[in-house]
Amino acid sequence: MSLDPTLAKTPEETSGKSAEAPARGRLTPTGTQSAAAVTARRVFFAAVCFATLVLMTERLVHILARDGFGVVDTLIVLCFVTLIPWSILGFWNSLLGFVLWFLPKPLEAINPVAAKARDDDPIFIRTAILMTLRNENPARAFKRLRTIRASLEATGLGEHFDYYVLSDSSIPEVIAAERAAYAAWIPEFPSVDRLVYRHRDNNEGFKAGNVRDFCERWGKQYEVMLPLDADSLMTGPAIVRMVRIMQANPRLGILQSLVVGLPTSSFFARVFQFGMRFGMRTFTSGSAWWHADCGPFWGHNAAVRVAPFTDFCKLPVLPGKPPFGGPILSHDQVEAAMMRRAGFEARVLPREEGSYEDNPPALLDFVRRDLRWCNGNLQYFRIMGLPALLPATRANIAMAIQMFLVSPATILFAIFAAIAAAMWPADIAFPAGEAFWFYVVFLAMYFAPKWFGVLESLLRNPKEFGGAGRLLAGFATETLFTFVLSPVSWFNQAMFMTALLFGKTQGWGSQQRDGYRLAWMAAARDLWPATAFGTLMIVFLAATAPAAIPWFLPLLAGLVLSIPFAVFTTSPAVGEAAVRWRLCAIPEEFDTPAEISTLLAPH
């Protein structure tokens, strides 16, 4: 179905001019890379990923064909070619990222636009720092923004930054608290226009609409904006560095920082962000190498050039009704694609450098957040029709869709594999040796981003994680954690995607930010379907193919254990013990930045 043509115009259609000057035809828009070299990187990456897909699929077909090849086998292969691309991408991205960080000048190889800025460059542009709110704890959010401002003022460059609190809240008590927090803070500013509080009476366009409203009302006053979520924290030096890079590269439209988790006593969030710390580092570095000028945008903790964002990144309203029509929920990837289409680069700065967020404190909150992303990313099927997108950005959108297709494909793969095991002829030996090594390779690719990240830290500086022993203990804990978390996430996403087909929607609301103890009944109410599915699968296998049960346990054990896992990982005692033992501790727990110390202080 086509989009509204008035909302999907290319820069050329709008202005009648090419978005990129002819002199830059052989370079990326910032003039920092050869376009041909970037294309060669992408061709290489696509080739190795496709070759891996073909090889893995051929091996699976070979294993399944030992007893003939029927309808069930065909369905297994179709599920496999749907679920495996994300693991292949993870493997090759993280391998590239691991290798790149051992080059003499890794950042220049990954993101050359950063090399154009110097640490002593004067700041001559104005930047607006935006915090978007919707029914969040105002005191918590304002404390983060105050901490950011204090850190920026300490750099001596604070006069170049203004602050906007953009509220879409709908609860009267929350709105009143926001206004009180604003009134209490405004006397600290030299002029009232340096801190602006705005409340919208509606939530039109959700967060993207909130930011769009800022751009249309105040955007012309600023060269750059830095959107933040209610749980965001950035240090002043990190922000100043990003602004300097934006200054030095006028055709850089989006510069996304690498966002990492904050120290926490929630055991669930603690272990989750420990694994993300490693997985994101290598995965993002490798993907940035070939993404180059067509990089990601995660919607927050990023520097965005206001003028092209305002002119060329207005989101289309998708035809039809939710869940697949209406306003775009996952706006950021689309905005990055439109920014690049306008002739401005989108890049990621793959360094852990003063950019933080909170992670969900419990399994149920993690699942709810994932389902919102799932709904938004599946809307991208219709975004694929936007005109004049570059092939790389169109591929990014396709990968964002594929990331969530993994879930139903994995669950269906397990179902069809169980049926195949039950139907396997007794007089034909199952090729257990070949299947075992196929299984090992698959798991290695799935865990590769974290494994390469851990290996890099062991080789470079294990002390930042408390030494090799603590690092490996945390790694072992996180691996077990993932074996339970991933199947639960896959199952819930698969069920949710099925519900989407019948019109269920998943909007954006406030999120639980702080740790809490999850009650058994609450966990059971949400997770009993996963537990029941895992149990029924084991019963079916026990009755039809008991020898196959060990092959399925990495998936089914997580489903069966989901309820006690959800409760255990929110236990305050377990979280406090992990903090005390420094289990799954991140570097900021050993060398705590002043901004985090301020944030974590009780008052």
C-alpha positions in Angstrom: 0.0 0.0 0.0 1.5 3.4 -0.9 2.2 6.1 1.6 0.8 9.6 1.5 3.0 11.3 -1.2 3.1 14.6 0.6 4.8 13.0 3.6 7.3 10.9 1.7 9.0 13.4 -0.5 12.7 13.2 -1.2 14.9 16.3 -0.9 15.1 16.4 -4.6 11.3 16.5 -5.0 11.1 19.2 -2.3 13.7 21.6 -3.5 14.4 20.6 -7.1 18.1 20.2 -6.3 20.3 17.3 -5.5 20.8 16.7 -1.8 24.6 16.1 -2.3 26.8 18.5 -4.2 28.4 17.1 -7.4 31.9 17.7 -5.9 31.2 15.1 -3.3 29.9 12.5 -5.8 32.9 10.2 -5.1 32.8 10.7 -1.3 30.3 10.3 1.4 28.5 13.6 2.2 30.9 14.6 5.0 33.8 14.0 2.6 35.5 11.6 5.0 35.3 8.4 3.1 35.4 7.1 -0.5 31.9 6.0 -1.5 33.4 3.2 -3.6 35.4 1.9 -0.5 32.2 2.0 1.6 30.3 0.1 -1.1 33.1 -2.5 -1.2 32.8 -3.0 2.5 29.1 -3.6 2.2 29.5 -6.0 -0.7 32.1 -7.9 1.3 29.9 -8.1 4.4 26.8 -9.2 2.4 28.9 -11.8 0.7 30.2 -13.4 3.8 26.8 -13.3 5.5 25.1 -14.9 2.5 27.8 -17.6 2.2 27.4 -18.4 5.8 23.6 -18.7 5.4 24.0 -21.0 2.4 26.5 -23.2 4.2 24.5 -23.5 7.4 21.3 -24.2 5.4 23.1 -26.9 3.4 24.3 -28.6 6.5 20.8 -28.6 8.0 19.3 -30.0 4.9 22.0 -32.7 4.8 21.2 -33.7 8.4 17.4 -33.8 7.9 17.6 -35.7 4.6 19.1 -38.8 6.3 15.6 -40.3 6.5 14.3 -38.6 3.4 13.0 -35.1 3.0 9.4 -34.4 3.5 6.9 -31.5 4.3 8.0 -31.2 7.9 11.6 -31.0 6.9 10.8 -28.3 4.4 9.0 -26.3 7.2 12.0 -26.7 9.5 14.3 -25.3 6.8 12.0 -22.4 6.1 11.9 -21.5 9.8 15.7 -21.8 10.0 16.4 -19.4 7.1 14.1 -16.9 8.8 15.7 -17.1 12.3 19.4 -17.6 11.4 20.2 -14.3 9.6 20.2 -12.3 12.9 22.8 -14.7 14.4 24.9 -14.5 11.3 24.8 -10.7 11.4 25.8 -10.8 15.0 28.7 -13.1 14.4 30.2 -11.2 11.5 29.6 -7.8 13.0 31.2 -8.8 16.3 34.1 -10.5 14.7 34.8 -7.3 12.6 34.3 -5.2 15.7 36.8 -7.3 17.7 39.4 -7.1 15.0 38.9 -3.4 14.4 39.6 -2.3 17.9 43.1 -3.8 17.7 44.1 -1.6 14.8 46.5 1.3 15.5 43.7 3.9 15.0 40.4 2.0 15.4 38.0 4.9 15.7 39.3 6.5 12.5 38.7 3.2 10.6 35.2 2.8 12.1 34.0 6.4 12.2 36.3 8.9 10.4 34.1 11.9 11.0 35.2 11.9 14.7 38.8 12.5 13.6 37.9 15.9 12.2 37.1 17.3 15.6 39.8 18.3 18.2 39.4 18.4 21.9 40.2 22.1 22.0 37.9 23.2 19.2 35.8 26.2 20.3 32.0 25.7 20.4 30.2 28.2 18.2 26.8 26.7 17.7 23.8 26.5 20.0 22.5 23.1 21.1 19.1 22.3 22.7 19.0 19.4 25.1 15.5 17.9 25.1 14.0 15.5 27.7 10.8 13.9 26.6 8.4 12.8 29.4 5.2 10.8 29.5 3.9 10.1 33.0 7.3 9.5 34.4 8.6 10.4 37.9 9.3 14.1 37.6 11.7 14.3 40.5 13.7 11.4 39.0 13.8 12.9 35.5 14.6 16.4 36.6 17.5 15.2 38.7 19.0 13.6 35.7 18.7 16.8 33.7 20.1 18.8 36.5 23.1 16.4 36.7 23.7 16.8 32.9 23.6 20.6 33.2 26.0 20.7 36.1 28.4 18.5 34.2 28.1 20.7 31.1 28.7 23.9 33.2 31.8 22.3 34.7 33.3 22.1 31.1 33.2 25.9 30.9 31.0 25.7 27.8 27.5 25.6 29.4 26.4 28.9 27.9 26.1 27.1 24.5 23.3 24.8 25.7 19.6 25.4 26.5 17.2 22.9 28.1 13.7 21.8 27.1 11.4 19.6 29.1 8.8 18.3 26.7 5.9 16.7 28.5 3.2 14.5 27.0 2.0 13.4 30.4 -1.7 12.8 30.9 -2.0 12.2 34.7 -2.9 15.5 36.5 -0.7 14.8 39.5 2.3 14.1 37.3 1.8 17.3 35.3 1.5 19.3 38.5 4.8 17.8 39.8 6.5 18.5 36.5 5.5 22.1 36.7 6.6 22.4 40.3 10.0 20.9 39.5 10.4 23.4 36.6 9.4 26.3 38.8 11.9 25.2 41.5 14.8 25.0 38.9 14.2 28.0 36.7 15.7 30.5 39.2 19.1 28.9 38.7 19.2 30.0 35.0 20.5 33.4 34.0 17.4 33.9 31.7 14.0 32.2 31.6 14.5 31.2 27.9 17.4 28.9 28.8 15.0 26.4 30.4 11.6 25.8 28.8 8.9 23.5 30.0 6.1 22.6 27.6 3.1 20.4 28.1 1.0 19.0 25.2 -2.6 18.3 25.9 -2.4 15.3 23.5 0.1 12.6 22.7 -0.2 13.0 18.9 2.6 11.1 17.1 3.9 9.8 20.5 7.5 10.7 21.2 8.3 11.5 17.6 5.4 13.9 17.6 6.7 15.4 20.8 10.1 16.1 19.2 8.5 17.3 16.0 6.5 19.9 18.0 9.8 21.2 19.4 11.4 21.4 16.0 8.5 23.4 14.5 8.2 25.8 17.5 11.9 26.4 18.5 14.0 24.4 16.1 15.2 27.4 14.1 17.1 28.8 17.1 19.4 25.8 17.2 21.9 24.0 14.9 21.8 20.8 17.0 19.4 19.1 19.4 20.2 16.3 21.8 17.1 14.2 22.6 17.0 12.4 25.9 14.7 9.8 27.4 13.5 10.1 31.0 16.1 7.6 32.1 19.0 9.1 30.1 22.2 10.5 31.6 25.1 12.0 29.7 28.3 13.6 30.9 29.2 17.1 29.9 32.5 16.1 28.2 30.7 13.4 26.1 28.1 16.0 25.0 30.7 18.6 24.1 32.7 16.0 22.1 29.6 15.1 20.1 28.8 18.8 19.4 32.4 19.4 18.3 32.1 16.5 15.8 28.8 17.9 14.5 30.5 21.3 14.1 33.4 19.8 12.2 31.1 17.9 9.8 28.3 20.1 8.5 26.8 17.2 6.5 26.6 14.9 9.5 22.9 14.7 10.4 22.8 12.2 13.3 25.6 11.2 15.6 24.5 8.4 17.9 26.4 7.7 21.0 26.9 4.1 22.3 24.4 4.0 25.3 25.2 1.7 28.2 23.5 0.8 31.4 23.9 2.5 34.8 24.9 0.8 38.0 22.0 -0.9 39.6 21.0 -3.2 42.5 18.3 -4.9 40.4 19.7 -8.4 39.7 17.8 -8.7 36.4 19.0 -5.3 35.1 22.4 -5.9 36.4 23.0 -9.1 34.6 21.2 -8.0 31.5 23.3 -4.8 31.1 26.5 -6.7 31.8 25.9 -8.9 28.8 24.8 -5.9 26.7 27.9 -4.1 27.6 30.0 -6.7 25.7 27.6 -7.5 23.0 26.9 -3.9 22.0 30.6 -2.9 22.0 31.8 -5.4 19.3 28.5 -5.6 17.4 28.1 -1.8 17.0 31.8 -1.4 16.1 31.6 -4.0 13.3 28.2 -2.7 12.0 29.5 0.9 12.0 32.4 -0.1 9.8 30.1 -1.1 6.9 27.1 1.0 7.8 29.4 4.0 7.6 27.3 7.0 6.5 24.0 5.0 6.8 24.2 4.3 10.5 21.6 3.9 13.2 19.6 6.2 15.4 18.1 5.0 18.7 16.0 8.1 19.4 17.9 9.3 22.4 21.4 10.2 23.6 22.3 11.4 20.1 23.2 14.7 18.5 20.8 15.6 15.6 21.1 18.4 13.1 17.8 20.3 13.5 17.3 21.9 10.1 17.4 18.7 7.9 15.6 16.8 10.6 12.8 19.3 10.5 12.7 19.6 6.7 13.2 16.0 5.7 12.5 13.6 8.6 8.8 14.2 9.1 7.3 10.7 9.6 4.5 9.6 7.4 1.3 8.4 9.0 0.8 4.8 7.7 -2.4 4.0 6.0 -4.9 1.8 7.8 -5.5 1.4 11.5 -3.1 0.1 14.3 -1.4 -2.1 14.9 0.2 -1.9 11.4 -1.2 1.5 10.4 -1.3 4.9 12.0 1.6 6.7 13.7 5.0 5.0 13.5 5.9 3.7 16.9 9.6 2.9 16.3 10.4 6.2 14.7 14.2 6.4 15.1 15.3 4.0 12.3 13.0 5.6 9.8 14.3 9.1 10.8 17.9 7.9 10.2 16.9 6.6 6.8 15.2 9.8 5.8 18.2 11.9 7.1 20.5 9.9 4.9 18.2 10.2 2.0 18.4 14.0 2.5 22.1 13.9 1.9 23.2 14.0 5.6 25.1 11.2 7.2 23.9 9.1 10.2 26.8 7.7 12.2 27.4 6.0 15.5 30.2 6.7 17.9 31.0 3.2 19.1 32.8 4.2 22.3 31.6 3.8 25.9 32.0 7.4 26.6 29.6 9.1 29.1 26.2 8.0 27.7 23.9 6.0 30.0 20.4 4.7 30.4 18.5 2.4 32.7 17.5 -1.1 31.8 14.2 -2.8 32.7 14.4 -4.0 36.4 12.4 -7.2 35.9 11.6 -9.8 33.3 8.0 -8.6 32.8 9.1 -5.0 32.2 11.7 -6.3 29.7 9.0 -8.3 27.8 6.6 -5.3 27.7 9.3 -3.1 26.3 10.2 -5.7 23.7 6.6 -6.0 22.6 6.4 -2.2 22.0 9.5 -2.4 19.9 8.1 -5.5 18.1 4.9 -3.7 17.2 6.9 -0.7 15.9 9.4 -2.6 13.9 6.7 -4.7 12.2 5.2 -1.5 10.9 8.4 -1.2 8.8 7.0 -3.6 6.2 5.1 -0.5 5.0 8.1 1.8 5.3 10.0 -0.3 2.8 8.0 1.5 0.2 9.4 4.9 0.9 10.9 6.3 -2.3 14.6 7.0 -2.9 16.0 5.3 0.2 19.6 4.2 -0.1 20.1 0.4 -0.4 22.0 0.4 2.9 19.3 2.2 4.8 16.6 0.0 3.2 18.7 -3.0 4.4 18.8 -1.6 7.9 15.0 -1.4 7.9 14.8 -5.0 6.7 17.1 -6.1 9.4 15.0 -4.3 12.0 12.1 -6.4 10.9 14.0 -9.6 10.7 15.2 -9.2 14.3 11.7 -9.8 15.5 10.8 -12.5 12.9 13.4 -14.6 14.8 10.9 -15.2 17.6 8.0 -16.9 15.8 10.5 -18.7 13.5 12.3 -20.1 16.5 9.2 -21.3 18.2 7.8 -22.9 15.0 11.3 -24.5 14.4 11.1 -26.1 17.8 7.5 -27.4 17.1 8.4 -28.8 13.7 11.7 -30.3 15.0 9.8 -32.1 17.8 7.4 -33.5 15.2 10.3 -34.6 13.1 11.9 -36.3 16.1 8.7 -38.1 16.8 8.4 -39.3 13.2 12.1 -40.3 12.8 12.2 -44.0 11.7 13.5 -46.4 14.3 15.6 -48.3 11.7 17.6 -45.2 10.6 20.3 -43.8 12.9 20.1 -40.1 13.6 23.3 -38.3 12.6 24.0 -37.2 16.1 27.6 -36.2 15.5 26.8 -33.9 12.6 23.8 -32.5 14.4 25.9 -31.8 17.5 28.5 -29.7 15.7 25.8 -27.9 13.7 24.2 -27.1 17.1 27.5 -25.9 18.5 28.2 -23.6 15.6 24.7 -22.1 15.8 25.1 -21.4 19.6 28.6 -19.9 18.9 27.2 -17.5 16.4 24.3 -16.6 18.6 26.6 -15.8 21.6 29.4 -14.4 19.4 28.8 -10.6 20.2 29.2 -11.2 23.9 32.0 -13.7 23.6 34.0 -11.4 21.4 33.3 -8.5 23.8 34.5 -10.5 26.8 37.6 -11.7 24.9 38.4 -8.1 24.0 38.2 -7.0 27.6 40.3 -9.9 28.8 43.0 -9.0 26.3 42.9 -5.2 26.7 41.9 -4.3 30.3 40.2 -6.8 32.5 40.8 -4.6 35.5 38.0 -2.2 34.5 35.7 -5.1 35.3 37.4 -6.0 38.6 39.9 -8.4 37.1 39.8 -11.5 34.9 38.2 -13.7 37.7 35.2 -11.4 38.2 34.9 -10.8 34.5 34.6 -14.6 33.8 32.3 -15.2 36.8 30.0 -12.5 35.5 30.2 -13.9 32.0 29.2 -17.4 33.2 26.3 -15.9 35.1 25.1 -13.9 32.2 25.3 -16.9 29.8 23.0 -18.9 32.1 20.8 -15.9 32.4 20.5 -15.6 28.6 19.6 -19.3 28.3 16.5 -18.6 30.3 15.7 -15.1 29.1 15.9 -15.6 25.3 13.3 -18.5 25.1 10.9 -16.5 27.2 11.4 -13.4 25.1 11.0 -15.4 21.8 7.8 -17.1 23.1 6.1 -13.9 24.2 7.0 -12.1 21.0 5.7 -15.0 19.0 2.4 -14.9 20.9 2.2 -11.1 20.6 2.8 -11.2 16.9 0.0 -13.7 16.5 -2.3 -11.4 18.5 -1.3 -8.5 16.2 -2.8 -10.3 13.3 -6.1 -10.1 15.1 -5.8 -6.4 15.8 -4.2 -6.2 19.2 -2.1 -3.0 19.6 0.8 -2.0 21.9 1.1 1.7 22.6 3.9 3.7 24.3 3.3 4.6 27.9 5.4 5.2 31.0 7.9 2.5 32.0 8.9 1.0 35.3 12.4 2.4 36.0 13.2 1.4 39.6 13.8 -2.1 41.0 11.0 -3.9 42.9 10.2 -7.4 44.2 8.0 -9.3 41.7 5.2 -11.3 43.3 4.7 -14.9 42.4 1.1 -14.4 41.3 2.1 -11.5 39.1 4.8 -13.6 37.5 2.5 -16.6 37.0 -0.3 -14.4 35.5 2.0 -13.2 32.7 4.3 -16.2 32.2 2.0 -19.3 32.6 1.6 -19.6 28.8 5.3 -19.9 28.4 5.6 -22.4 31.2 2.7 -24.4 29.8 4.1 -24.5 26.3 7.5 -25.6 27.6 6.0 -28.3 29.8 3.7 -29.6 27.0 6.7 -29.8 24.6 8.7 -31.9 27.1 5.7 -34.2 27.7 5.2 -34.7 24.0 8.9 -35.5 23.5 8.9 -37.8 26.5 6.1 -39.7 25.0 7.3 -39.8 21.4 11.1 -39.3 21.3 12.7 -39.2 24.8 16.2 -39.4 23.4 15.6 -36.0 21.8 14.8 -34.2 25.0 18.5 -33.0 25.6 18.5 -31.3 22.2 15.5 -29.2 23.2 16.5 -28.4 26.8 18.4 -25.2 26.0 15.0 -23.8 24.7 12.5 -25.6 26.8 14.2 -25.3 30.2 14.0 -21.5 30.0 10.3 -21.6 29.4 9.6 -24.1 32.2 11.7 -22.0 34.6 10.4 -18.6 33.5 8.2 -18.0 36.6 10.8 -18.7 39.3 13.4 -17.0 37.2 11.3 -13.8 37.0 10.8 -13.8 40.8 14.4 -14.7 41.7 15.9 -12.0 39.5 13.9 -9.3 41.3 14.8 -10.4 44.8 16.4 -7.5 46.7 18.6 -10.0 48.7 20.0 -11.5 45.5 20.6 -8.0 44.0 22.3 -6.8 47.2 24.5 -9.9 47.3 25.5 -9.3 43.6 26.4 -5.7 44.4 28.4 -6.8 47.5 30.3 -9.5 45.6 30.7 -7.3 42.5 29.1 -10.0 40.4 28.3 -8.7 36.9 29.8 -5.3 37.9 30.4 -2.7 35.2 33.4 -0.4 35.1 31.4 2.5 36.6 31.2 0.5 39.8 35.0 0.4 40.2 35.6 4.0 38.9 32.4 5.9 39.3 32.1 9.2 37.3 31.0 12.2 39.3 27.8 12.4 37.4 26.7 8.9 38.4 27.7 9.5 42.0 25.5 12.6 42.0 22.6 10.7 40.4 22.9 7.8 42.9 23.1 10.0 45.9 20.0 9.8 48.1 19.2 13.5 47.9 
